[in-house]
Amino acid sequence: MLADAKSTVARPRTIFALVIVWTAFAVVTAYFFFNTGGGAIDFEGYYHASKAIATQDSPYGLREQGLSNHPYFYPPLLAIGLLPLAPLSLAQAAAIWLVLNFALLLFTLWLVSRYIEDQKLWLLWWVAPVFFTPTLLALVHGQATVLMFALVAGMWVAMRHEKRRLAGVLLALALWVKIYPIIFIAYFFWKREWRVVASALVGAALLGLFQIIWVGWTIFSAFFTDVLFGLGLEGEPSLSNLNSSVVGFTSRLFVASPRVQPLIESAALYTISRVAISLLIVGITVLLSSRPAAYGPTPSRKRDLEFGLITLGSLLLASTLWESGMVSLLLVYLFPVRDALRPLNRRVLLVCALSFVLIDSYRLIWPLARDRTLPALLLSTPFFGAILLWAVTAIQAWFASGTKPVSTPSASAVLPSTSEPV
């Protein structure tokens, strides 16, 4: 049901209905973007960081200096890329960013849809983002997660066509937007995808050098000293009620925080549970990635499931995972749902649907958390949804594994050929 790039022919009525649905979604998104307090909240941090770089100032610490309502937590590259918007007003720049984000989202969905043969799955792929809360939040907040979704999906497409250098370049870009995709380098190293690893490392080094030349060593190094080794290790403890990573989940359970009722306050339990869950995710992923694909005409399905595990695992293991950062889960959902449609596996579909609902349900819980303290488990529905998706993807990857390699190691054994349906 996932094959090589080809246009799935949809009925005119279906196309017309999708246009109506996405037009309505665009109107709703624009309303929340321009008329609510959360509109462009993340982009504001990017914008002021870009203006700071334009005047050769540091993009870090602007909130503490009263120059921005939202901090900038990323390497300089994103702010450098937004320099063309720096001369504009915040409102003008935010409007352009919203249009660019929306267009990039549609392009990414179209790019992946070209590999979906099944009509029902193709329709689901186009409808699901409209009802997926992270999609709306990412657009409304002006997050860079739509860009990350595009880069991750681009990597997947590049690997399907055995364009390993291109995949490495996209990975390098993703690394310098947000650091968490570094786990992909470890995965590709483990799979002996040397061209991907080499191009990613060379690309990352060149992009790092570019940033140093543009902003100077002092500002470049400030990202590591002032941001990465603080936020990168513990996240934002004051916002643990919104953090759906392993760090955020275990912090809610065992660390006192505003608007959160922990199960019990214990620094030891926090550390133990955080390390245990992280090691479990890493260990199972390594185990599944080490198993060869099962015998059959489409061993590449396991590679897709592995890609989904790495995508979701990298998000869960990051220091912070806001609900608006879960847009890339759309690609992860695609793989177990695809395998559950032929032959039909209602249990897998039900689990995926439950995962989707758990993540979406936070839109009902979050308004209650603004002015009151809520139980840690109630605030953890996005984490439960994400870990449920990770679990069902891992189980599917296990059943897609065999006891022996399908063939001797070769390009075709590692990745699907350009003519192989998946």
Summary of the structure (lengths in Angstrom):
residues: 422
radius of gyration: 21.2
end to end distance: 6.0
largest distance: 61.0
contacts: 1433
relative contact order: 0.11
helix: 69%
strand: 2%
